[in-house]
Amino acid sequence: MTSPRAKGSVFHTTLDFVRAEKDESTVESILQRLSPAQRLQVESVTPTQEVPFDQVVSLWEAVDAEIGADDPGWIERSGAHSIKSMGVQLYSGIIRKSSPREFLTQRVSLFKLYYHPGDMEVVEEQEGHAVLRLVGFDYAGPLFCRRQTGGLSRALEVAGGQQPKTSHVRCVAEGDAFCEWEVYWG
């Protein structure tokens, strides 16, 4: 069984978000919360390198410990920021579509470009609405799921959706059999 992995771009976009919304001293405080080995990895990884997913979670937990009490919605905005910034830079052809429906039903999975194993599959789809299920990715937790929520909303917006709404309606971390997101757009 393959342990969950992520692209280094997740480190980059998380810290870029903190820089944009807070400041460099906050980034430094977050990095000081990591072990020396974790900090070195965060600071040296390239966007396309793969990293153990637990290291990504460690960074998110450090950010949450530093700013989460004063800014509980940071992780959703961080997910949206990742799509708006590096996501569009690296994967514009996958995200920029004529409609959210085309984005969601294309052969290439945006999820697989950031994380593996696993995928985000469309299990229900109609005009202006879809249900997405996380399959084959053995980690789900509040920070990951909330970041996905923010990222999905921004991806639907980039794909032409008006006023997208994304709800995390089922969660493994809350005892459900799988994680699901319900999305709407105009």
Secondary structure as the mmCIF struct_conf table of DSSP 4:
data_model
#
loop_
_struct_conf.conf_type_id
_struct_conf.id
_struct_conf.beg_label_comp_id
_struct_conf.beg_label_asym_id
_struct_conf.beg_label_seq_id
_struct_conf.end_label_comp_id
_struct_conf.end_label_asym_id
_struct_conf.end_label_seq_id
HELX_LH_PP_P HELX_LH_PP_P1 THR A 2 PRO A 4
STRN STRN1 ARG A 5 LYS A 7
TURN_TY1_P TURN_TY1_P1 GLY A 8 GLY A 8
HELX_RH_AL_P HELX_RH_AL_P1 SER A 9 GLU A 21
BEND BEND1 LYS A 22 LYS A 22
HELX_RH_AL_P HELX_RH_AL_P2 GLU A 24 GLN A 32
TURN_TY1_P TURN_TY1_P2 ARG A 33 ARG A 33
BEND BEND2 LEU A 34 LEU A 34
HELX_RH_AL_P HELX_RH_AL_P3 PRO A 36 SER A 44
TURN_TY1_P TURN_TY1_P3 PRO A 47 THR A 48
BEND BEND3 GLN A 49 GLN A 49
STRN STRN2 GLU A 50 PRO A 52
HELX_RH_AL_P HELX_RH_AL_P4 PHE A 53 ILE A 67
TURN_TY1_P TURN_TY1_P4 GLY A 68 ASP A 70
TURN_TY1_P TURN_TY1_P5 PRO A 72 GLY A 73
HELX_RH_AL_P HELX_RH_AL_P5 TRP A 74 SER A 82
HELX_RH_PI_P HELX_RH_PI_P1 ILE A 83 GLY A 87
HELX_RH_AL_P HELX_RH_AL_P6 VAL A 88 ILE A 95
BEND BEND4 SER A 98 SER A 99
HELX_RH_AL_P HELX_RH_AL_P7 PRO A 100 THR A 105
BEND BEND5 GLN A 106 VAL A 108
HELX_RH_AL_P HELX_RH_AL_P8 LEU A 110 TYR A 114
STRN STRN3 TYR A 115 HIS A 116
BEND BEND6 PRO A 117 PRO A 117
STRN STRN4 ASP A 119 GLN A 126
TURN_TY1_P TURN_TY1_P6 GLU A 127 GLY A 128
STRN STRN5 HIS A 129 VAL A 135
BEND BEND7 GLY A 136 GLY A 136
HELX_RH_AL_P HELX_RH_AL_P9 PRO A 142 VAL A 158
TURN_TY1_P TURN_TY1_P7 ALA A 159 GLY A 160
BEND BEND8 GLN A 162 GLN A 163
STRN STRN6 LYS A 165 ARG A 170
HELX_RH_3T_P HELX_RH_3T_P1 VAL A 172 GLU A 174
TURN_TY1_P TURN_TY1_P8 GLY A 175 GLY A 175
BEND BEND9 ALA A 177 PHE A 178
STRN STRN7 CYS A 179 TYR A 184
#
